[in-house]
Amino acid sequence: MDVDHAAPRVLRARLWLLRLLLALLALNAGLALARGAARAVGTSGGIDFHSYWYAGHFLWEGASPYRAYVERLEPATPIRYLDGVTETGPVARPGLARTPANTAPLALLLAPLARLSWSSAWGIWFGISLVCLLAIPWLTTGLWPEGERDRVVAWLLFLVFLGLQGSRVALWTGQTTLLSLALMILALRLRARRPWLAGALLGVALSKYSLALPAALFFLLERRWRPLAAAALVQLAGLLAVSAIGGEPVLETARAYAGMVTRHAGLPGIHLGDLLGGAGIWPALAAAALTGAVALALWRRARRPLADPGAPGALSPAGWAVLAALSLWTVLVAYHRVYDTVLALPFLAAGLAAAWRPAAWGLDRAAGARLAWFLAAFVAALSLPGEVAGRFLPADWLPAWLALVDGAITISLLAALGVALWLARVAKGARDGS
């Protein structure tokens, strides 16, 4: 009798805890969006988007933005923008980035914004980035099989994603991260039904090669050759187009690409190499060892069905785990800043689904509970405040705090990679239990 009366009380307590969790996550997401919007209108707002707006000026002049960057060229003035502004002074905004770090397809796609003055172009790009930020979690839920989508888990994923430090930093810096991630998720969703379109989207996303690489590797594991061929054609077409516009040999543009990779390799960030002291033999060895371990762990696991048999565009539990592991590996082994931690999204989606319905993943309830606690700690680490902490800390403490946050994020990503590999080992290949 006591048990019968206790059961409803336990259920009500769990419901209130869930409501409290959703409320706290909603508060954190709201504060993150407000912080992102406040930084966007500041002097450093759009610091990374400025690179592509500035590069677009050279494309309209008939020059290669990559060669212009290497040779430190300046756009010709005066410039008549579509919104009626004429620039007669320096075009570049002081303190904002100028490095065109993405490959040609995305540079060409963003070139029309260079026909607008800086404030108008940045306002439009901020709006596009905000739409991508809000859409990405919902697009991701489309990779769950129809019968396994749960509104609570979807809302958890949405609120968690919005509250990540990486999400708000990607928003106010104007990084191409959010657009590339949205295109990557769309490519994964369309890979079975419209392979050529999926490949075209992936091709554009691969302009930010350090972000979209996991999707390309996932297609390779699934042996989806048509999307991969389409992606390669998009990249090749962009390379040829920029070379033709700039009137330079294709190899020169390719060398500029290689220079971008080399230039960024030793920069600080949240990748494993920075935690080990930056460029040098030990970070390189650590990246190689991690790559070998991940490849060995996934080699056999990837032979199981990665797509759900009832919905080929959706992922099986094993497919989710493999995609999560590839995404986390990508962030850890190459140069990445905190905005690229949005690539933890597949791990968050997989982890939340497995913790919510452990039996569907071949887990018992105790394993599901342990996974839920790990996810809570992981999300907390990736949501730590960055420079805003300077409002509450002594000025000379802020650099140490930022270094601590970056280190905590890197260690958390490494731990999450271990969990993703564990899920790849235990997860079912599909809903039939294979």
VENPEVEN-V797261 format. One record per residue. PSI is psi in degrees with one decimal (NA if undefined). D_LAST is the distance of its C-alpha to the last C-alpha in Angstrom with 2 decimals. Layout:
# VENPEVEN-V797261
PSI_D_LAST, PSI_D_LAST
This chain:
# VENPEVEN-V797261
-44.9_41.15, -37.0_40.91, -42.4_37.11, -38.6_37.23, -29.6_39.57, -33.3_37.65, -49.1_34.33, -36.0_35.81, -39.1_37.54, -42.8_34.31, -41.6_32.67, -38.3_35.81, -41.4_35.87, -37.6_32.32, -41.9_33.23, -38.3_36.33, -40.2_34.50, -42.7_32.07, -39.9_35.12, -42.2_36.88, -45.6_33.98, -38.1_33.87, -42.7_37.66, -41.3_37.73, -38.2_35.14, -39.8_37.17, -45.3_40.32, -41.2_38.86, -41.4_37.62, -42.9_41.07, -37.9_42.87, -43.8_40.73, -41.0_41.52, -41.3_45.17, -42.6_45.27, -42.0_43.77, -39.9_46.31, -41.6_49.16, -31.6_48.34, -32.9_47.98, 0.5_51.63, -178.6_52.87, -25.0_54.30, 3.3_50.98, 132.5_49.05, 20.7_47.35, -37.9_47.97, -35.0_45.07, -29.7_45.35, -33.5_48.96, -41.4_47.83, -33.6_46.51, -45.4_49.41, -42.2_51.80, -33.0_50.05, -28.9_50.35, -39.8_54.14, -36.8_54.10, -41.0_51.95, -24.0_54.50, -8.8_57.24, 32.0_55.67, 156.9_54.66, 125.5_51.46, -25.3_50.44, -44.6_49.02, -38.0_52.33, -38.2_54.18, -44.9_52.30, -40.8_52.98, 4.1_56.64, 44.6_57.07, 158.3_58.41, 144.7_59.39, 147.1_59.12, 144.7_62.43, 155.6_64.33, 160.0_65.31, 126.9_62.05, 109.7_62.16, 164.2_59.02, -24.2_58.16, 20.6_59.00, 5.0_62.53, 136.2_62.49, 123.3_64.27, 126.2_63.43, -8.1_66.34, -157.8_65.28, 133.2_62.22, -43.2_59.11, 139.1_56.61, 134.6_56.43, 138.7_57.43, -1.9_54.75, 156.0_51.82, 154.5_49.51, -2.6_50.33, 117.8_47.60, 84.4_45.58, -5.0_42.36, 159.4_40.07, 179.4_40.09, -42.7_42.03, -43.4_39.90, -35.8_39.92, -41.6_43.56, -39.6_44.51, -36.1_42.60, -7.6_44.51, -37.4_47.83, -27.7_49.18, -18.4_49.31, -6.1_51.92, -0.2_54.28, 155.1_54.52, 164.6_56.26, -48.7_54.26, -39.4_54.32, -44.9_53.25, -43.3_50.48, -38.5_49.11, -42.2_49.22, -45.1_47.22, -36.1_44.62, -41.6_44.31, -42.0_43.64, -43.9_40.95, -39.0_39.30, -42.4_39.51, -43.7_37.84, -44.2_34.99, -44.7_34.70, -30.0_34.48, -30.4_32.12, -48.6_29.51, -38.7_27.65, -37.0_27.59, -37.8_26.44, -36.0_23.55, -20.1_22.44, -11.6_21.99, -5.1_18.88, 142.0_17.22, 148.0_15.84, -44.8_18.84, -8.3_17.75, 6.1_16.88, 133.8_20.22, 131.3_22.60, -37.7_26.29, -46.3_26.83, -38.3_24.16, -42.9_25.51, -38.4_29.01, -46.4_28.08, -43.1_26.64, -49.8_29.75, -38.5_32.24, -45.6_30.68, -42.5_30.63, -28.8_34.24, -6.2_35.39, 144.7_34.22, -40.1_37.14, -36.5_35.59, -47.0_35.50, -33.3_39.15, -41.8_40.31, -34.9_38.60, -52.0_40.40, -22.8_43.91, -15.9_43.89, 23.2_42.89, 151.8_40.17, 3.6_38.15, -46.5_35.00, -43.2_34.37, -43.8_34.88, -40.4_32.71, -40.7_29.83, -44.0_30.23, -37.5_30.21, -44.2_27.12, -41.4_25.16, -41.2_26.60, -41.1_25.61, -38.6_21.94, -33.2_22.19, -0.4_24.03, -29.2_22.21, -40.6_20.60, -39.9_23.59, 76.7_26.50, -37.2_25.68, -40.0_29.35, -41.2_30.18, -42.0_27.19, -37.9_28.49, -43.2_32.00, -42.6_31.02, -36.9_29.15, -41.7_32.26, -43.3_34.48, -34.2_32.19, -4.6_32.29, -33.8_36.00, 76.3_35.01, -31.4_33.04, -11.0_32.44, -43.2_30.48, -1.4_28.50, -41.9_27.35, -36.1_23.79, -41.7_23.21, -41.9_24.63, -35.9_22.42, -43.1_19.32, -37.6_20.57, -42.9_21.17, -32.8_17.64, -3.6_16.51, 44.9_19.48, 87.7_21.25, -33.6_24.67, -46.8_26.73, -38.5_26.34, -39.6_27.06, -41.9_30.07, -41.0_31.33, -42.7_31.10, -39.2_33.04, -38.8_35.61, -44.6_36.18, -41.5_36.86, -42.1_39.09, -41.4_40.97, -42.6_41.64, -45.7_42.90, -39.1_45.19, -46.2_46.44, -39.1_47.44, -40.9_49.04, -41.6_50.99, -42.8_52.10, -8.4_53.28, 39.6_54.85, 157.8_53.33, 148.2_51.36, -36.8_47.59, -30.7_47.45, -42.2_49.49, -39.3_46.98, -39.4_44.15, -36.5_46.21, -38.9_46.55, -50.7_42.76, -37.0_42.61, -36.2_45.42, -45.2_43.52, -47.1_40.59, -39.7_43.07, -31.9_45.12, -15.9_42.28, -39.7_40.58, 10.1_42.84, 155.0_43.29, 154.4_42.44, -149.9_39.38, 13.0_36.26, 165.5_34.55, -37.5_34.24, -38.7_37.25, -36.0_39.58, -28.4_38.65, 13.8_39.68, 9.3_42.97, -148.8_42.42, 151.7_42.97, -179.1_43.37, -39.6_41.77, -45.3_39.84, -38.7_37.97, -42.5_37.14, -40.0_35.89, -42.4_33.82, -41.0_32.20, -42.3_31.56, -41.7_30.09, -40.7_27.78, -44.9_26.70, -40.9_26.00, -42.0_24.01, -44.3_21.79, -42.9_21.36, -41.0_20.49, -34.2_17.97, -14.2_16.18, -49.3_16.57, -34.5_13.52, -34.8_11.39, -8.1_12.45, -17.6_11.00, 159.6_7.54, 125.3_8.12, -17.3_10.83, 150.5_11.99, 129.1_11.02, -27.9_11.04, -17.9_13.63, 87.4_15.74, -22.9_15.61, -17.9_18.11, 165.4_16.03, 144.0_13.64, 166.4_10.08, -42.0_10.30, -38.2_9.60, -42.4_12.21, -45.0_14.55, -40.7_14.53, -45.1_15.29, -40.6_17.96, -43.8_19.41, -43.2_19.78, -39.7_21.41, -46.0_23.71, -39.4_24.89, -42.3_25.45, -44.7_27.55, -34.2_29.74, -33.3_30.34, -15.3_31.26, 167.4_33.74, 126.7_36.61, 143.1_35.71, 177.2_37.80, -28.0_36.82, -22.9_36.31, -0.8_33.27, -8.4_31.43, -17.6_30.34, -6.0_27.58, -2.6_25.99, -47.4_25.05, -36.0_21.35, -42.1_21.09, -42.9_23.01, -43.5_20.92, -45.6_17.63, -43.0_19.44, -41.9_21.08, -41.4_18.03, -38.2_16.22, -31.8_19.54, -40.7_20.20, 73.0_16.96, -33.6_15.43, -34.9_13.31, -17.4_11.31, 5.8_10.61, 23.4_10.00, 154.1_13.76, 174.2_16.68, -34.2_19.83, -41.6_21.78, -38.2_19.43, -39.7_19.51, -42.2_23.29, -38.2_23.68, -39.6_21.79, -42.0_24.16, -39.5_27.16, -42.9_26.14, -38.9_25.79, -44.8_29.26, -38.8_30.78, -47.0_29.16, -39.8_30.45, -42.5_33.82, -41.3_34.15, -5.1_33.37, 6.0_35.80, 143.0_38.75, 145.8_42.03, -113.6_43.39, -22.3_46.96, -22.5_47.63, -19.2_47.87, -19.0_51.16, -20.2_52.76, -12.8_52.36, 153.3_52.65, 146.4_55.74, -38.7_55.84, -4.8_55.64, -20.3_52.46, -46.3_50.39, -40.5_49.51, -38.9_48.27, -45.1_46.19, -39.6_44.60, -39.3_43.83, -42.2_42.30, -46.3_40.11, -42.9_38.91, -41.4_38.14, -39.0_36.28, -44.9_34.15, -45.8_33.36, -38.6_32.44, -40.4_30.27, -39.0_28.42, -42.1_27.94, -40.1_26.60, -35.5_24.24, -40.9_22.94, -41.7_22.21, -40.4_20.32, -40.5_18.33, -35.2_17.41, -43.6_16.46, -38.1_14.17, -29.9_12.63, -37.9_12.10, -17.4_10.71, 148.1_9.05, 150.1_5.58, -27.5_4.93, -179.6_5.86, -14.3_7.53, -0.8_5.80, 13.0_3.78, NA_0.00
